Amino acid sequence: MAAAIVGWVTESVREILQISGLNLQSFLVFCAAFILACFILKPRRNLPPYPAGRVPVLGHLLALGRAPHLKLTAWRRQYGDVFTVRMGMEDVVVLSGYTAVKDALVDRSELFASRPAVYLANTMLGFGKDIDFARWGPEFRQRKKFATAVLKKLGMKIGTGSIEEKIREEASYLRNTIAEYNENPSNIAYDVTVAFANVICSMLMGKRYDYRDKTFRELADAVFVAMAEAGAGQIIDVFPLLRFVPVVNRAGINALKESSKIQNVIRQEISRHCENLDRENPRDFIDFCLLEVEKQEKVEGLTEENVMYMAQNLFFQGVHTTAYALMWSLLYMTLNADIQNKVQQELDAVVGEGLPTLSHRSQLPYVNACLLEVMRIRPVAPLAAPHFTTETVKMREYDVAKDTQVLVNLYSLHTDPAYWPDPDRFDPGRFLGVEGNVINKPESFLPFGGGRRACLGEQLAKMELFLFFSTLLQSFTFRTPDGAPPPNTDGAFGSTLTPHPFELCAISR
């Protein structure tokens, strides 16, 4: 069969040569000239420059290493605010520095507002049926607007109807749990996670769990493992076919397995809510969504499957990122006893013996400055979730085509010496004005992103971090266990930047 095909091709070439009057040499010269002309006349892509270190097939993956936010920030100093990295077989444009990032995320937000096809995230989140990784379009806009409005109705706001009391209640539970360690060395990351999980569960499902509840513990564990494994399995996002390769696909399989546990719990809650739905008095996020599924007034085509994925979005955001932001805060308190002491002095002077409330926030500038400095020096998301261009756009002198993946390096904003002198030093004073008032929105500071894709739960996260942090610092002095080395501040990069596991002693005040 193969011989017959080769013979047919050879005979065809001979016929072409006879018809055209060419000999073999002339024919080869013609082909070479044709290929060269195509190459010369091919439109040149005016892409941003590539850093050194690109290799075939893998691109820049090896050069990026295990701390890509650091490597990308180093490359910024050499290649500028806009450059291209090769992720496997795909070109990805990287934006660094406040001017370029603000231009894309805020000033021209709609041009960068879509999401690329990322295998693990898309599989975990329903291939666009959620909010976080949905493509730009009317479906995404309707879902996000609706979810934001519902969260405000459920208390994501200051004043009447706020969820503040539930957060304060959970902060008290966490304080009591930590007190049970009797000042012994302990890793409280799990306790912090379940505390934040209870806050978001009260909004999503209308109930809180006992910390020892089996279902709740499995739910909290699943968040931990799913996010860690998703970070470890990112090679599958670059080469999706690797999901079929044993061993290599293990992290991805584990991430999907843990994510499915969360989805099953949410589906069970949706079924329970359907059976007990009070259409006149919706109690929580799932109730409001189920009513919208029936009415189709604000979100066209909303289904129960959408509701499940949207709830999962909020669960991941409301647990994982905020829990680790608080853990970073406590880590830096253990390393800076003088700063911790100033926080406690301010709390004692303003709050006294009662529990902190949101009404105290304006009177506690140093407490707020500490939280802002933590989010600056160790942003939980140093690289924002990938963006995707909706149109061809000009970035500086370069052309970025439609449907190009764009990676936003938020870490580069927060460590830019032009805005933050000695950026690796932990200094809450950066966020205090000359009169001691807190500076909430300085330039080159976007811990929650910006524009159309800014974090949906930003206001809730800020409320939680303030109340949990101030309650714990009012109750305890945190220090490193005797004889133990100081906690590592480098962090582990995965789907987020998390502290390496560390123990602390919570000394009652």
Buried (B, 14 or more C-beta within 10 A) or exposed (E): EEEEEEEEEEEEEEEEBEEEEBEEEEBEEEEEEEEEEEEEEEEEEEBBEBBEBBEEEBBBBEBBEEBBBBBBBEBBEEBBBBBBBBBBEEBBBBBBBBBBBBBBBBEBBEBBBBBBBBBBBBBBBBBBBBBBBBBBEEBBBBBBEBBBEBBBEBBBBEEEEBBBEBBBBBBBBBBEBBEEBEBEBBEBBBBBBBBBBBBBBBBBBBEBBEBEEEEBBBBBBBBBBBBBBBBBBBBBBBBBEBBEEEEBBEBBBBBBEBBBBBBBBBBEBBEEBEEEBEEEEBBBBBBBBBBBBEEEEEBEEBEBBBBBBBBBBBBBBBBBBBBBBBBBBBBBBBBBEEBBEBBBEBBEEBBEEEBBBBEBBEEBBBBBBBBBBBBBBBBBBBBBBBBBBBEEBEBEEBBBBEEBBBBBBBBBBBBBEEBBEEBEEBBBEBBBEEEEEBBEEEEBBBBBBBBBBBBBBBBBBBBBBBBBBBBBBBBBBBBBBEEEEEBEBEBBBBBBBBBEEBBBBBEEE
